[in-house]
Amino acid sequence: MAVAAALSMGAGAVSAKNNNTGVKSAGAKCAIKVNAALDAKEGKNAGWLAQRWACGDKAPLVASGEPITIGFQNPEGPVINFPEYRVAAEAAVDYVNNQLGGIGANVAKGTPGRPLKLEICKYNALVPAELPGCANSLAAKKPALVLATLAFGESHFAIYQGAKIPLVVGTPIMPKDFTAPGTVAIGGGGGCLGVHLGLITYATQYILKDNLKKPKGGRVGVPWAKSAPGIFCYNDLEAKPLDVLAGKTLSGAKIVSSAKLKGTMPQLTYLGVPVVTGKADVSAEVAQILGFKPDIMVYSNQGSECWTWMNEMIKQGWTPTKFPVVLSGACIDLPTMAKLGNQIKGIYTLGGLSILDPDALSGFAKAQAVNYRDKMAKYSKEQKLNGTGFATQGYGVVMNTWMMMELAGGAKATGTDVLKAYKATLDHVGFGSTGLNCKDAIKPYVAVCSTEVSASVWNGKALKAVKGAQDFSGLVLVGKGDELRFDEVK
């Protein structure tokens, strides 16, 4: 196909064992043409992606032959636990293999490609040896590449680099997720970089400045996850941009930054309160935030932690009329939110393109949401997990990687070819995100491909997109080349 050829990054077998083997019997042919006009509006290769979806529904192809293996590491333990990431990724693989023809299919001829296989490794993030153990186990399988969901540690990087296995990060949360060579971080919203900067941007520029009419700043409550990634994400991507806006740290020291909005909110102040991961009783921490009397509060954590916090807030007298709350998309848990209903009416969530509610979207974004809804309903093995924020990330990381494998040469593409295809993206369509722009990544966050985020508001029954707060980036709060902040600065 002409569209695929434009992104072809070369040939070469995925591995010594993964040659094109097996008899490929012809299936139903698909005559649907690529609508190239979609590219100008939705991003490069949007027309190609739409055509492949349509063909998968009208003339499904079942993959055949020897599988192409990609590794998949995911934290699933007693406290740090993201099974929805894996369940959604498995569903996406089943969809690719059973309807889209796998890797290297020719839909016009009705010829299937090879199946995609996930080699899954789950690890307990609270046991330090398990993450490198997972990486060593996956590297020994010699996959084309490895998908890392969220990694609570960095010991796996050296292992994959040593084995020359490209790493695709779903949700970047650790410093090396943003900065390591041979890595792309593709999750919609850019993990901590996009979401945490977005939280601060939305809280200060949209709520404080516009809604609350406090253009010079106000009081921001910032509970934060006291975990290995949480410490970095708070210090570098919440406290630092708040200091940038104020033009000074909390102790009055001047800030060095080339950010455009430096010093524009001189009256801005904030209180950061660490929250130990897995702590059941957060009453003392909630009391600190409420005692600070914030104008607004932002919080990012895994779903269960967010709702432990919000239930305690409600218990201690918070209502939506007290002050606005902005949660990250990681907090989204539609069943839990539905139970709270009007008690949390008016709270905001912020992250990459939210594809959980097709009715809240339009155009190509709605098509993605419908695809996610329908295919997860068909292929997900645990339906109760489909409505959580990280489920959409798990589905998206597989769909985007399938797309890059196809555009980089199909079944002949190496993992290095796929990494190069990712690295070359600019204004490229991305599933579950506003686009892939790896080529435009700024220093020091050179691996992050998608930083645009969007805000949604809970109306008591569902999340709805906030008009005027879609597809914006919080990179305005940091300067190109600004130093990373690893520790607390007063």
N, C-alpha and C positions, 0 to 999 in steps of 0.2 A: 504494500500500500504506500502511496506517495507520502502520506502524513508520517507514517512510521519511518520511511526511508530518510526523511529530513532529520530525524533524531538518531539515526543509526550510528552506534559508537564502535562498530567493528565486530569481528567474529571471534571464534575460539570456543571450544567446548567449556561448559560450566565446570566440569572436573574430568579427571581421567576416566572415571566410571560412568559419567553421564553423557554418553553419546546418544544420538537419536536412534533408539531401539524400539522394537515393537511395531506391529502392523497397525497402521492408522486407517481405519475404514471411513469412508466418506459418510457424512451425515447430511442433514438438511442444509441447503444452500441459502445464504441470506443476500438478498438483492438490495437491501437498504443502503443508500449512499451516504458518504460523509458530508455533513452540512458544514462546510468550511466557514460560513458566515458566523457561526457560533464562536469561533476563535477570537474574533475582534472584540466581542463583548465579554466572554467568559474566561479567556486565557488560551494560550497555545494548546492545540490538540483537544480542545473541548468538543469539537465536532467528532473527532475520532472516538473519544470516550463515549459520547452519546450514542454513536452508531453501534459500538460494541455492546452497550447495555441493551439497546433495542434488538439487536440480533440474538442476544442471549435469551430474550423473552420469546421472540418470534420463531427462531430456529436454533434452539439450544444445542450445543456441542458438548459431548462428554469427553474429557481428556483421556488419552491412552498412552501406553508406553512406560518407560522407566521414569520415575518421579525425579524432579529437580528439588533438591533439599535446601531449605533455608532454616537456620537456627532461630529459636525464639526463647528468650530468657525473661522470666516474669517473677516478681516477688509475691509469693503466696505463703504467708505464715500466720501465726496466731494473733499478731498485732498489725503488722504491715502487710496488707492483703488486698490484692487486686485481681480476683478471679475473672471479673467481667472483661478485663483487657484480653485475656486468653480466650474466653468463650466467644467473644466477638471476632477475634482473629481466626479462630477455627471455623466459624460460620462463613467468614469471607472466603477462606480457602475452599470450603465445600461449594460455595457459589461459583468461584472461579473454575473449579474442576468439573462441575456438573452442568453449567450453563454457558460459560464463556470459553470453554474449550481448552483451559489450562494455559500453558506457555507456548507460543508459536503457532496458534491456530490460524487457519485461513478461512474466514467466515464466508467469503464469496464462493469458495470451492466446496465448503462444507467439510473441510479437513481439520480434525482436532489436533491440538498440540499435546505436549507432555503435561502430566499432572504436577501440581505444586504440592510439596510435602513439608509440613512444619515439624521440625525436630524440637520438641518442647522440653525445657528445663525449668522447673520451679525451684525457688530457693527461699529460705528463711532469712530475711534481711537482718535479723537480730543476731544471727550467728555469723561472725566475720568470715569463716572459712567457706561458707556455702556459695557466696558469689563467685570467687575465683574457681571453686570446684565446678560450678555450673559452666563457666567459660571454658575451662579445660575439657570438660565433657563434650561440649558442643564443638569446640575446635577439633577434637579427635575425629568427629564425624565428617570433617572436611566439607562443610556446607558452602554454597555459593556466596552467601553473606549471612549475617546475623541481625535479627531484629531485637533490640533491647527496648522494653516498654518504658518503665521508670527504674533506674538503677540507684539503689541506696548504697552507694560506694563507687569506687573507681578502679578497683583492682583488675577488672576484666579488660580494660583498654590495652594494657601491655600484652596480654595473652593473645588477643585478636590481632594486634599489630605484628607481634612476633610470628603469628601463623599466616600473615598477609591475607586476613579475612576482613572485608569491608564491614563496617558497622553502621546500621541505620537505627537511629534513636527515635522512638515514638514521642516521648514526652521528656524534654531535657530539664533536669533539675539539679545536676551536679556541675561544678566548673568545667570538667573535661567534656561533658556533653556539649558545651558551647564552643570549646576551643581545640579539641583534639584533631590532629590530621587523620585522614582516612575515615572521617565520620561525617554524616549528615543528620541533622535533627529536623524531622519533617512534620511533626505533629501540628495540627491546626492550632494557632495561638502561640506557638513557639515555647511551650512549657513555661518555666518561670520567667524567661526573658519577655515574652509577649504578654503573658497573663498578669504577672506581678507589676510590671511597668504599666500595663493597661489598667489594673485596679487603681493605682495611684493617679494615673491620668484622668480616669473617669471620676474618681472621688473628688479631685481638686479642680479640674478644668470644667467638668460638666455639672457636678453637684454643688460644690462650694462656690465656684465662681458664677455659674449661670443660675442654678435653681435657688440657692440660698443667698445669693447676692453678696458674697464675701470674696471679692476679687483679690484682696491682699492676703487671704488665707484664713484658716480657722483651726479647730482642734480635731485631730484624726486619731481614732483608736485603732491600734494595729496588733491584735493577737496574732501570734505566729507559731508555726509548728517547730518545736524544739527537737529536730531530728537532723541528721547529717545534711540532707539537702535543704531543710527548712532554715537552718542557720545561715547558709550562704544566700539563699533566695531572699530572706528578710534583709540581711545586711546590705547586699549588693543591689537588690532590685525593689526594695521598699524604703528602707531607711535612707539609703544614698540618694534616690531621686527626691525624697521629701526634703533632705538637706539641700539638694541642688535648687529646688524651688524657693526655699527660704534664703538661700545664699550663704548659709552658715549651718554648722552643726548645732545640736541642742545646747552645747556649752558655749557657743558663740564663735567658734573657730571658723575661719573662712573656708569656703569650698573651692577646690580647683576642678573646673570642668569647662568644656566648650559647648555645653548644652544650650540650645536657643532660649530655653525658659529659665535659665539660671537667675535667681534673685527676684523673680517676678511676684513671689508671694512672701514678702518679708515678715508677715505676721503668722505664718504657718508654724504650728507646733504639733507634736504627736507623742503618743505613749505606746511603746512596744511592750507586749506582755507575752513571754514564752509559754507555750502549752506543751507539756510532755505528751508525746505520742502514746495513745492507749490509756490515758488517765481518765478514769470514770467520773471522778468528782472534780469539776472545774469551777466550783462555786467561788473560790478565792480569786481565781484569775478573772472571772466575769465581774466580780465585785470591783476589781481594780479598774477595769475598763469603764464600768458604769460610774464609778467614783471620779473618773477623769472628766466626766461630762462632755463627751465628744460631740462635735457637730455631725460626724459621720464615722462609720467603722468599716474597715475592710478585713477580710479573712480568707485564707486559702489553706485547705487541708484535704485529706481524703474524706469521702462522703460521711462516714460514720462519725468522724471527729467533728465535722461541721455541725451535725445535728445534735450531738451531745452538747456542744456549745450553745446553739440557738435555743434548745429546750431549757437550758439553765438561764439564758437571758430572759426568756419569757417568764420563768419561775421567779426571777428577781425583779419583775415588773416592767421589762422592756415591752413596748408595743411599737408598731411601725410609725406611730406619730411622734415617738420620742426623738429618734434620729434615724436617718437612712442607713441601711446595711448593704454592702456590696460583697458578694461571695464569688469566689472563682468558679469556673465551670466544673472543676473537680468535685465541688460540693453537690452538684446536681444529683438528686435522688427523687425522681418524680413520685413514687409511691409514698415516701415519707413526707414530701412537701404537700401532697394531696391531703394527707391526714391532718396536717396543721392548717391547711386552708387559709381562711381569712386572718388567722393569727400572724401570718407572715406576709400578708398582702402588701405589695409595694416594695418588697426587697428585690434587689437586682442580682443578677448573675452575669459573669463576664468571662469570655473565653473565645476560642476559635469558633468558627461557624457552628451554631447549634443545630444539629439535624434531627433532634428528637421529636420535633413537632412540625410536620409538613404544612399544616394550616397557618403557621406563623411566618412562612416563607413564600417566595414566589420565584418564577423562572427556573434557572438551572439549580439554584440552591434548593428549591422545592423538589426538583427531580432527584437530587442526592438524598434528601430526607425520605422520599418515597422509596427509593432503592434500599436505603438502610432499613426502614420499617418492614418492607415486604420480605427482604431476604433474611433478615434476622428472625422474623416470624416463621420462616420456612426452615432455616438451618440451625438456629441457635439451640443448643442443648439445655440451656437453663434460661427459660424465658423471663424469669423474674429479674435477671441482671440486665435485660435489654435497655431499660430506661435510666441507666446511670451514665454519668459523664464520660468515664474512661472506656465504656463499651464502644462509644462512637470513635474514640481514638484507636482502639484495637482493630476495628473494622477498617478504618481509614488507612492505617499504616500498611495493612495488607493490600488494600485496593491500589494505593499509590505505588507500592513496590511492584505489584503485578503490572501496572501501567508502565513503569520505568523499564521493567524487564522486557516487555513487549516492544517498546520504542527503541530499546538499545540493541535489538537483534533477536528477540524471541528466544527460542531454545538454544541458540548458538551463543548468546551473550554470556560473558563471564561476570562474576561479581564486580570486578574492576570496571567493566563496561557499564554496569548499572550505576555504580558510584559516580562515574564520569557523567552519565546522563543526568543524574540528580544535580551534580555540581554545576552543570551548564544551564539549569532552568532559570528562566527570567520571564515574568508574566506568563507563567505556565499554569494550566488548570491543575488544581489539587483537590482530591476528594476530601470533604469535611473541613476544608480550609478555603480562605479567599484566594489562594494561589501558592505556587512554589516559586521562590525567588532566591535559590541558593547562591546564585552568582552575585547577588547584591548584599550578601551578609557583611556586616561591619565589624571591624576590630573593636574589642577582642572576641566578639561573639561570632566567630567566623564559620561555625558549623550550622547555625540556625537559619532555616529556610523560610520560615513563615512566622511573622510577628504581628500581623494584623488581628485584631480582636473585635468582638461586637458585644453589646449589652442587651440583656433581656430583662423584663420585669415580670414578677409573679402577680397575676391578677386575682388570686384566690383559688383558681382552678388550673391554670396553665401558665407556661412561660410565653411571653410575647415579645417580639423584637422592639427595642426602643428606637423610635424614629430619630434620625440625626446622630445616632451613636453606633453606627455599623461600619465595620471594616476600617477602624482607625488603629494607629500604631503608637505605642508609648515610647518609642525611641526618641521622641522630642525631649525626654527627660534625662537623656545621657548624651555625652559628646563622643564623637568618634575617637577611639583610642583612649578613653578614660580608663583609669586603673580599676581593676576588680577590687571589691571590698569583701574580705573574708571574715572579718571580726567586727565586733561592736565598736563604734566610734561615738564618743560623746562630744 
